[in-house]
């Protein structure tokens, strides 16, 4: 019996495109971040990469609600780093964490609101040969880097689409991950995911008080 490679344990089940695949328009993004976050589950992220198309189905996201949200990058106002988040809806806000991992956000509207949705996990559809669980792995597998900062998601390089697959039967919510610094905002149920999907992040264990 052939052995399994480490990669085999990272790849989640494929989720093929069903029926027609239609690009999402600007109006899709020009809505509150929480609304867009829920509606992104089950949608397709498509990158027309140099080595061929890479496609994944979104199964986990987090909403960031603008300057009043202490977990959002825009809570400190408009900066060179966050200008894309204050820009028009339907663009990408890509940033680097720990000096090595890229994270991709979808900017939501209206322009100037500083709101966005972080893409946390995908179900592989086409052209993905590595884990797509977690925002850093998602970007690595999809080939998304800071070169895509501010890119128009209604363009021809990196975009989101819908097909005829049914919407998730259930959407679960929970606190966002890795934002303990945000005080009461850390506990707000702004992470949305397809429960039971193997690519979805494990819920962080509660910290023990000493």
C-alpha positions as CSV (number, residue, x, y, z in Angstrom):
1,X,0.0,0.0,0.0
2,X,1.6,3.3,-1.0
3,X,2.5,5.7,1.7
4,X,1.1,9.2,2.0
5,X,3.2,12.4,1.8
6,X,2.9,15.3,4.2
7,X,1.1,17.2,1.5
8,X,-1.7,14.6,1.4
9,X,-2.6,15.4,5.0
10,X,-2.9,19.1,4.2
11,X,-5.1,19.1,1.0
12,X,-8.8,19.4,1.7
13,X,-11.4,17.7,-0.5
14,X,-11.9,19.2,-3.9
15,X,-15.2,21.1,-4.5
16,X,-15.9,21.3,-8.3
17,X,-17.5,24.2,-10.0
18,X,-21.2,23.6,-10.7
19,X,-22.9,25.1,-13.7
20,X,-22.0,28.6,-14.9
21,X,-19.4,30.7,-13.2
22,X,-20.3,34.4,-13.0
23,X,-18.0,37.2,-11.7
24,X,-19.3,39.3,-8.8
25,X,-20.0,42.9,-9.6
26,X,-19.3,46.1,-7.7
27,X,-22.7,46.1,-6.0
28,X,-21.9,42.8,-4.2
29,X,-19.1,44.5,-2.3
30,X,-20.9,47.9,-1.7
31,X,-22.7,46.6,1.4
32,X,-21.9,46.3,5.1
33,X,-19.0,44.0,5.9
34,X,-21.1,41.5,8.0
35,X,-23.5,41.1,5.1
36,X,-20.7,40.6,2.6
37,X,-19.0,38.2,4.9
38,X,-22.0,35.9,5.1
39,X,-22.6,36.1,1.4
40,X,-18.9,35.3,0.6
41,X,-19.3,31.7,2.0
42,X,-19.6,29.4,-0.9
43,X,-18.3,31.9,-3.5
44,X,-15.2,31.3,-5.6
45,X,-11.9,33.1,-5.4
46,X,-10.2,33.0,-8.8
47,X,-6.6,34.0,-9.7
48,X,-5.5,33.9,-13.3
49,X,-2.0,33.0,-12.3
50,X,0.9,32.8,-14.8
51,X,1.0,29.0,-14.4
52,X,-2.8,28.6,-14.9
53,X,-6.0,29.4,-13.0
54,X,-6.1,28.8,-9.3
55,X,-9.6,28.5,-7.8
56,X,-10.9,27.9,-4.3
57,X,-14.4,28.0,-2.7
58,X,-14.6,30.3,0.4
59,X,-15.5,28.5,3.6
60,X,-14.3,30.8,6.3
61,X,-14.1,34.6,6.7
62,X,-13.9,37.4,9.3
63,X,-15.6,40.8,9.1
64,X,-13.8,44.0,10.2
65,X,-16.1,46.9,10.8
66,X,-14.0,50.0,10.3
67,X,-12.4,52.7,12.6
68,X,-14.7,51.9,15.6
69,X,-13.7,48.2,15.5
70,X,-10.6,48.0,17.6
71,X,-9.5,44.8,15.8
72,X,-9.5,46.5,12.4
73,X,-6.4,48.0,10.9
74,X,-8.4,51.1,10.2
75,X,-9.0,51.7,13.9
76,X,-5.9,53.9,13.8
77,X,-7.1,55.9,10.9
78,X,-6.0,56.2,7.3
79,X,-2.3,55.3,6.8
80,X,-0.1,54.3,3.8
81,X,-0.8,50.7,4.8
82,X,-4.6,51.0,5.2
83,X,-5.5,53.4,2.3
84,X,-6.9,50.5,0.3
85,X,-9.4,49.7,3.1
86,X,-10.7,53.3,2.9
87,X,-10.9,53.1,-0.9
88,X,-13.8,51.9,-3.2
89,X,-15.5,48.6,-2.5
90,X,-14.4,45.5,-4.5
91,X,-10.7,46.0,-4.1
92,X,-8.1,43.8,-2.3
93,X,-6.4,44.8,0.9
94,X,-3.3,42.6,1.2
95,X,-0.9,42.8,4.1
96,X,2.1,40.9,5.5
97,X,2.1,39.5,9.1
98,X,5.2,38.2,11.0
99,X,7.2,39.4,8.0
100,X,6.4,36.3,6.0
101,X,2.6,35.5,5.7
102,X,0.3,37.4,3.3
103,X,-3.4,37.9,4.2
104,X,-6.1,39.0,1.8
105,X,-9.1,41.1,2.6
106,X,-12.0,42.1,0.4
107,X,-12.8,45.8,0.8
108,X,-16.5,46.5,1.4
109,X,-18.4,49.8,1.0
110,X,-19.2,52.5,0.9
111,X,-15.9,54.2,0.0
112,X,-14.3,55.8,3.1
113,X,-15.9,53.3,5.6
114,X,-12.6,51.4,6.2
115,X,-14.4,48.0,6.3
116,X,-13.3,44.7,4.9
117,X,-13.6,40.9,5.1
118,X,-10.6,38.7,5.7
119,X,-10.5,35.5,3.7
120,X,-9.5,32.7,6.1
121,X,-10.0,29.4,4.3
122,X,-10.9,27.8,1.0
123,X,-12.0,24.4,-0.3
124,X,-9.7,23.7,-3.3
125,X,-11.4,23.7,-6.7
126,X,-8.7,23.9,-9.3
127,X,-4.9,24.4,-9.4
128,X,-4.3,24.3,-5.7
129,X,-1.8,21.8,-4.4
130,X,-1.2,23.0,-0.9
131,X,-3.2,23.7,2.3
132,X,-5.7,26.5,2.0
133,X,-6.6,26.5,5.7
134,X,-5.7,29.8,7.4
135,X,-5.2,33.2,5.7
136,X,-1.4,32.8,5.2
137,X,-1.7,29.4,3.6
138,X,-4.7,30.6,1.5
139,X,-2.6,33.4,0.0
140,X,0.4,31.1,-0.5
141,X,-1.7,28.5,-2.3
142,X,-3.5,31.1,-4.4
143,X,-0.3,33.0,-5.3
144,X,-1.6,36.2,-3.7
145,X,1.1,38.7,-2.5
146,X,1.5,42.4,-1.8
147,X,1.7,42.8,-5.6
148,X,-2.1,42.4,-5.4
149,X,-2.5,45.2,-2.9
150,X,-5.4,47.5,-4.1
151,X,-6.1,45.4,-7.1
152,X,-9.7,45.7,-8.5
153,X,-11.5,42.5,-7.8
154,X,-13.8,43.2,-10.7
155,X,-10.8,43.0,-13.1
156,X,-9.3,40.1,-15.0
157,X,-6.4,39.0,-12.7
158,X,-7.9,38.3,-9.3
159,X,-11.6,38.1,-8.8
160,X,-14.6,36.5,-7.0
161,X,-17.4,34.6,-8.6
162,X,-20.6,32.6,-8.0
163,X,-21.6,29.4,-9.6
164,X,-24.7,27.2,-9.4
165,X,-23.6,25.4,-6.2
166,X,-26.2,25.7,-3.4
167,X,-25.5,28.1,-0.6
168,X,-24.1,26.5,2.6
169,X,-26.8,24.7,4.5
170,X,-25.6,26.3,7.7
171,X,-23.4,29.2,8.6
172,X,-21.7,29.2,12.0
173,X,-20.3,32.3,13.8
174,X,-17.6,32.8,16.5
175,X,-15.0,35.2,17.7
176,X,-12.3,36.3,15.4
177,X,-8.9,34.7,15.8
178,X,-5.7,36.4,17.0
179,X,-7.2,39.7,18.0
180,X,-7.0,39.4,21.8
181,X,-5.5,43.0,21.9
182,X,-8.9,44.4,20.8
183,X,-10.6,44.3,24.2
184,X,-14.4,43.7,24.0
185,X,-14.1,43.6,20.2
186,X,-12.1,40.3,20.4
187,X,-15.2,38.4,21.6
188,X,-17.7,39.7,19.0
189,X,-19.0,36.9,16.7
190,X,-17.6,38.3,13.5
191,X,-16.0,35.1,12.1
192,X,-18.3,33.2,9.7
193,X,-17.7,29.7,8.5
194,X,-19.1,26.5,7.1
195,X,-19.3,24.2,10.1
196,X,-17.5,20.9,9.8
197,X,-15.5,21.7,6.8
198,X,-11.9,20.4,7.2
199,X,-10.3,23.7,6.0
200,X,-11.9,25.8,8.7
201,X,-9.7,27.0,11.6
202,X,-10.0,25.2,14.9
203,X,-11.6,27.4,17.6
204,X,-8.9,28.7,19.9
205,X,-8.9,27.2,23.4
206,X,-10.0,29.5,26.2
207,X,-7.1,30.9,28.2
208,X,-6.7,29.5,31.7
209,X,-6.6,32.2,34.4
210,X,-4.0,31.8,37.1
